[in-house]
Amino acid sequence: MEITRLVLPGPAPTARDAATLCARLARLYEGGARAVECDARAVTAPGLGAVEVLARLRLTARGRPLRVTGAAPALRALLDLVGLVELLGEAEQREPPGRVEEGVEADDPAV
């Protein structure tokens, strides 16, 4: 599957950037993009503006593949804090990775 890139502005995207980026993302999907990667390497001072941009991009994607790449530790921590860590394409710390089933032993106590 071919992946299309959308580059986030740095060092700190603002809420004003969201409308432009969402329009660009919508055009990419309308143009036939199957999956989009948001390149976040330039985001070196993330804040609430970056969270708003990524949340609105996620809503614009409407369930289509969207993933953030190149996120610095500060952005990763912020996305984890606000519940958008799945955009990084990684399993949350409290959840097992996909396709892993937890086993239950017969003598395990009920929780």
C-alpha positions as CSV (number, residue, x, y, z in Angstrom):
1,M,0.0,0.0,0.0
2,E,1.4,3.4,-1.0
3,I,1.6,5.9,1.9
4,T,1.1,9.6,1.3
5,R,2.9,12.1,3.6
6,L,1.5,15.2,5.2
7,V,4.2,17.3,6.9
8,L,3.2,19.1,10.1
9,P,4.7,22.6,10.6
10,G,7.1,23.2,13.4
11,P,8.2,24.0,15.9
12,A,4.7,24.2,17.4
13,P,1.6,23.8,15.2
14,T,-1.3,26.1,16.3
15,A,-5.0,25.8,16.1
16,R,-4.9,28.1,13.1
17,D,-2.8,25.4,11.2
18,A,-5.6,22.9,11.8
19,A,-8.0,24.1,9.1
20,T,-5.4,24.2,6.4
21,L,-4.0,20.8,7.3
22,C,-7.4,19.2,7.5
23,A,-8.3,20.6,4.1
24,R,-5.1,19.2,2.7
25,L,-5.7,15.8,4.3
26,A,-9.3,15.7,2.9
27,R,-7.9,16.5,-0.6
28,L,-5.3,13.7,-0.2
29,Y,-8.0,11.2,0.6
30,E,-10.3,12.5,-2.2
31,G,-7.4,12.2,-4.6
32,G,-7.1,8.5,-3.8
33,A,-4.7,8.3,-0.9
34,R,-5.2,5.0,0.9
35,A,-3.0,5.8,4.0
36,V,-1.5,9.1,5.2
37,E,1.5,9.6,7.4
38,C,1.8,12.9,9.3
39,D,5.5,13.7,9.5
40,A,6.0,15.4,12.9
41,R,9.8,15.7,12.9
42,A,9.5,19.5,12.8
43,V,7.3,19.6,15.9
44,T,9.9,20.3,18.6
45,A,7.8,22.3,21.0
46,P,4.4,20.6,21.1
47,G,1.5,22.1,23.1
48,L,-2.3,22.2,23.0
49,G,-2.2,23.5,19.4
50,A,-0.4,20.4,18.3
51,V,-3.0,18.3,20.1
52,E,-5.8,20.2,18.4
53,V,-4.2,19.8,15.0
54,L,-3.8,16.0,15.4
55,A,-7.2,15.5,16.9
56,R,-8.9,17.4,14.1
57,L,-6.8,15.5,11.5
58,R,-8.0,12.2,13.1
59,L,-11.6,13.4,12.8
60,T,-11.0,14.4,9.2
61,A,-9.6,11.0,8.4
62,R,-12.9,9.4,9.4
63,G,-11.5,6.0,10.2
64,R,-9.1,5.9,7.2
65,P,-5.5,5.1,7.9
66,L,-3.7,8.0,9.6
67,R,-0.4,7.7,11.5
68,V,2.0,10.1,13.0
69,T,5.7,9.5,12.4
70,G,8.9,11.2,13.6
71,A,7.3,12.3,16.9
72,A,9.8,13.5,19.5
73,P,9.4,12.2,23.1
74,A,7.6,15.3,24.2
75,L,4.9,14.9,21.5
76,R,4.7,11.2,22.3
77,A,4.1,11.9,26.0
78,L,1.5,14.6,25.2
79,L,-0.4,12.3,22.8
80,D,-0.3,9.5,25.5
81,L,-1.7,12.0,28.1
82,V,-4.6,13.1,26.0
83,G,-5.5,9.6,24.6
84,L,-4.3,10.0,21.1
85,V,-1.3,7.7,21.3
86,E,-2.9,5.3,18.8
87,L,-2.0,7.9,16.1
88,L,1.6,6.8,16.7
89,G,0.7,3.3,15.5
90,E,1.9,1.8,18.8
91,A,-0.1,-0.2,21.4
92,E,-1.0,1.7,24.6
93,Q,1.1,0.7,27.6
94,R,-1.9,-0.8,29.4
95,E,-3.1,-2.9,26.4
96,P,-1.4,-5.9,24.8
97,P,-0.3,-5.5,21.2
98,G,-2.8,-6.5,18.5
99,R,-3.5,-10.2,17.9
100,V,-2.3,-11.1,21.4
101,E,-4.7,-12.9,23.6
102,E,-4.3,-13.1,27.3
103,G,-4.6,-16.6,28.7
104,V,-6.7,-17.5,31.8
105,E,-5.7,-20.4,33.9
106,A,-8.4,-22.5,35.5
107,D,-7.2,-21.8,39.0
108,D,-6.9,-18.0,38.5
109,P,-9.0,-16.1,41.1
110,A,-11.9,-14.0,39.8
111,V,-11.2,-10.3,39.8
